[in-house]
Amino acid sequence: MQPITASDLDSLVGTTFLQGVTHFEMINSTNSVALVQLDAQPSLPVPHLIYAETQTAGRGRGANVWWSSAGSLTFTLIIDTQKLDLSAERQMLIPLLAGLAVLRACGAILSELPPAKSSHFFTPVEDNAVKHFVAERREPSGNVGMSQTGGLAPCRYHSSVLQDKNTSQRTVEERIQDEAASQNVLARLVLGLKWPNDVYLAGRKLAGILCEVPSAHRHLALVGVGINVNNSFAQTSVDSLVDTLAVSPGDSPVDTLAVSPIHSPAEIRAAAISLSDHSGQMHNRLLVLKMFIEVLETFLKECAGGVFALDAWRQHCLLTGKEVTLQTGNTRVTGICRGIADSGAIIIETPAGPQELLGGSIVSWR
């Protein structure tokens, strides 16, 4: 497997909003190490990335653990919520934004399309209104406020952000055609979000996120992320998979599988999936990481400015309309999920009436 090196991570400083990176070959948990590092270096430059090529004791929400192996991505992003001008209420949206950023980055990788970084891309409009909307909504520069879709449902979406410089000169008709073509590709992907921040692909868990606020550094937030990229959970041997994919030792820009799925517990193999399992090919993990950072940066800045990605998030919510059970402490709440409130809370309709809950974990859904 082609590892992500310290030099690779250094290339992200200056090309993203990262101000510093720390690379580890092997540690227990990137979130745990981030806490220790902050205590040792209170002036650590942020946003700061803590990256581990191998993580041996990843932590999940509550008492959950995150199992990972070679070929996955495990890292923690340390952000300063004060510098980002995120109020306490808006900080509650960080886990949801992080989940959506993972979905957007992975969707771009799987569809081989540029990542749609703005949260505006998911506002649905009627098909027969697309052409009228594009013709009417123009920015002061004269560029049409239309962008390539990031949606996964079989309908079109519009954007109110400025068009990318590379495509600003293209005709409205060409961009409408690209909108439809992009949508056809993305509609075949089965990516979804389970509140508050789990990412699913084809009904199995693709990524998990753990957000924490250090007690000694209340102005900071840790965004711990684990993404299954090239660590296959398929019932096949490494040699046969590599032979099938015709991966050669010289393919250095793209990771090659380096661990047999037999090393993963049976219950995880039944519930998890990686990008390579779904696509049948290896993916560039550094590119996935960079896309995530870029998209999350955009979401956070939009959030600080009062523009939220919740409409985008709701388009991918796997729980809406399903019976769910949420556990918070020793209390369980069961009912029908009615979506996500503007606060980021999950809305559960119970016999006693709807409840909006900001904390807890979904223990079952059907």
N, C-alpha and C positions, 0 to 999 in steps of 0.2 A: 504494500500500500504506500502511496506517495503521501508522506506526512505533511501537515501544515507546520511550517517552521516559524521560529521567532522572526526571521527576515520577512516571511510572508505577512505576518501580522503587522510588522513595522510599516509595510506598504499601505496599510489602512489608515495610518496617522497622516493627516493632511489631505487624503482623498475622501475621507468621511468626517463626521464631527468628533471622532475619537481624538483625545489628547494624550493618551498613553495606553500601552498594552503590556501585559505580563504573560509570558508563555511558560507552561509546565508540561513536561513529558507525562508525568503521572502524579495525581493527587487524589485525595478522598472525595472532596466536593468543592466545586468552584465557588459556591456561595459561602461555604465555611471558610475557605481560604481568603475570600474577599473580606470577610469580617475581621479576620486576623490581620490582614494586610492594612486595613484601614486603621486599626488600633496602633499598628507599628508605624504607619506613615499617614498621619491625619491630613497632610497636605498633598496626598496623592492626586495627580492631575486627572480631572474628570471632564467628560466621560472617559471611563477607563474600562478596558476589556481584560478580564481574567479568563484565559483559555487553557484547557487541558486536553492534550492528545488522548490521554486515558484517564477516566474518572472511575474510582473504585467503590465509592459510597455516595452516589448522588442522592440528594434529598428531594422529595416531592411534598405536596401539600399534606398537612397533618402528619400522620405517622407513615405516610407512603414513602417508598424509595424509588429511585429512578435507575433501572438497570440499563447499562450501556456497554458497548463493545467496540472493537476497532472498526472504523468506518463511519461512526456516528459523529455528531457535532455536540460538544458540551462546553458551555462557556457562561460567564456572568458579565453583564454589562452594568457598570456603576454609573448612575446619573445623578446630577445635582438638581433637585426639583425647584430650588430657589432660583438658580441661574436660568432655568428653563421657564420661570414665572408660572409654575403650576400651583394653583391653590390647593388646599386640602381636599376640596370636593373633586377637583380634576385629577388629583393623584390617585383617586380610587379607580380611575379608568385605565391606569397604566397596564394592569394585567390583561385587560381586554384588548388594548392597542397592541401589546406585544404578541398576543395570539393571532391577531389579524395580520400583523407584519410577517409572522412566520408563514401563515397561509398564503399571503400575497407573494412572498419570495419563492415558496415551493411551487405555487401555481405557475409562476413565470418560468421556473426551471422545467417543469413537466410539459408546459405548452410551448416551450422554446420561443416565448414572446418576451419583450422587455417588461420589467415589473411596473405595474401601475402604482405609483407611489402616493398619489393623493387619495384622501378618503372620499373625495367627491364622486369617484367613478361608479358608485353602486346605486345611484338614485334611479329607479326604474321609470321609464316613460313608455307610452304606447308606441308600437312600431310605426304607425302612420303619422306619428308626431315627430319622429326623429328628424326628417328632412326640414320641417318647418322650424324646429328648435335650433338646428345648426345654422340655418339661414338667418335667424333672427338674433341669436345670442352672439354678439361680437364684442371683443375687448376693445379698449381705446386704440390699441395699435392697429386694429383692423383684422387681427388674427381671430379665427373662430374659436370659441371656448369649447372645443371638442377634443376628446382624447381617446386613445385605444382602451377598450373596455378591460376591466379586471374582473368582471362578474362571472359566475359559474352557472347561474340559472338561465333557462332558455328564453331570455328576453334581452333587449338592448338597454344600455345605460348611457347617461350623459355626464359630462364634467363641466364645472364652471371655472376650471383653472385654465391658465394660458397654455396654448398648444406648444409642444416640444419644438425647439428651434429647428431640428432636422426635418420636421414635417410641416412647418408653418406655411410653406409655399404651395402645398398640395391642394387640389380642388376639393370642394365639399363632397362631390360625388365619389371621389377616390377614397375619402376618409370614411364615408358611410359604408362603402364596400369593405374596407378594412375592418370597420366596426363589426360587421356581420361575420366576416371570415374569422376574426379573432374570437368572437362569441362562439362560433361553431366548434373551434378547438377547445376552448375553455369549458364548454358545456359538457364535454366528455369526461372531464375530471370530476371526481367525487370527493371534493374537499369540504370539510365542515368544521364548525367550532362547537365545543361543549363548554358551557359556562363553568368557570370564568375564562379559562384560557387553554384548554386542551385542543389540539388540532388533530383531526381525523382524516384519513384517506381511505376510501373504499370500505368504510365501516370499521376500520381498525385505527389504533392510536399511532399517529405519526410523530407527534411532538408534545412535550410537556413543559410547563413554565412555573417557576416558583419565584414570586416577588416578595421581598422582605425590606423592612426599614430598620437599619441598625439603631439600637437603643441609644448608643453614644453619639450617633450622627444622624439626627432626625431629619436633616435637610437632604439626605441622600436616599436613594432607592436602589436596591439590588434586583436586577432582572436576570434570574437564572434560567437558562434555556437548554433543553436537550432535544435534538432533532435526529431522527433515524434517516440517514442519508444512504450510505453504502453498506450498512451492517444488515445483511439479509436475514430474514426470519423464515424464508421459504424452506420447504422440506427437500433440500437438495444439498449435495456436497459442494464445497468451494470449487474444487477442480472442475466439476461438471458445469457449474455456473459460469466460471471464467471461460471455459472452452466454448460454451454456448454463445457468450457475448463477444467472443473473439477479442478479448482484451490482451494486448501485448505488453511485455515489460517496458517497452519504450514509451508507453502512453503516460508520461509524467504529469501533464496538466490535469489528468483525471484520476481519481482514486481507483485502486483495484481492491477487490474484496480480500480480506486477510484473516477472517475468522469464520469457522464453520458454524452454521446455525444450531448445530447440536449443542453448542456451549450455552445457549440461552434456555432458560427454564421452559418447560412445555406450556405452562399457562401463559407465559409471555408470547411464545410463538403463535398461540391461538388468538391473541388480542392485539398484537402489534404488527406494524408494517413499516417498511422503509421506502424511500423514493426509488431505490434500485429494484425492490420487489415489484413495484407497480409499473415501472418503465421498462424493465429488462435491460438496463444499461447503467454504467457507473456515472456518477455526477461529480462535478468539481465542488468540493466542500468549501473552499475559500470563496468561490463565487456565491454560494448560498449564504455564507456568513456576511459577505459584503452587502448583498441585496437586503438581508434582514436589517442590518444597521442603517442603511440608507432609508428604507421604508419607515422604520420606527422613528428615525429622526424627523422625518416629515410629519408623521402622525403627532408626535409630541409638540412640535412647533405649531401645528394647526390647532391642537387642543389648547395650548396656551393662549392662542388668539381667539378662542371661543368657537372653533369649528371642530365638531366631534365626528368620529368615524363610526358612530353607533348604527347609522342606517346601513353602512357597509357590513358591520358585524351581524346585524339582524338578518341580512340576506343569507348568511351561512349558519345560522343557529340551528343545531341539530335537535334541540329540546322543545322548541315551540310546538304546542299542540299535543305533546306527549305527557304521559303520567310520569312524574319525577318524585324522588324522595331525596330531600336535602337534610344533611345532619350538621348541626352546629352545636358543639359541646355535647351535652347529653340529650339534646332535643332533636326530634325528627319532624320534618314537615313534609307531608305528601299531598300532591294535588296535580293539576294540569298546568304546565308551563305556558304562560301567556306572553312570553317574550322578555325583552330586556328594557328596563326603565332608563330614562335619560341619565340617572345617577350611576348606571352600570349595574344596578341591582337586578337580580332575577325576579320575575313576577310569577308567583305560584297561586293559582286559584284553588282555594280550599273550601270545605263546607261552611266554614265560618266567614268566608270572604277572601278577596285577594290579599296576598302578603308580598311586600317587597323586601328582599333579603340581600344584604351586601356581603355577608360572610357565610362560611360553611362549605361543605363539599357535597356534590351530587353522588349518592351511593347507589342509586339505581334509576333507570329510565327505560321506558318501553312505549 
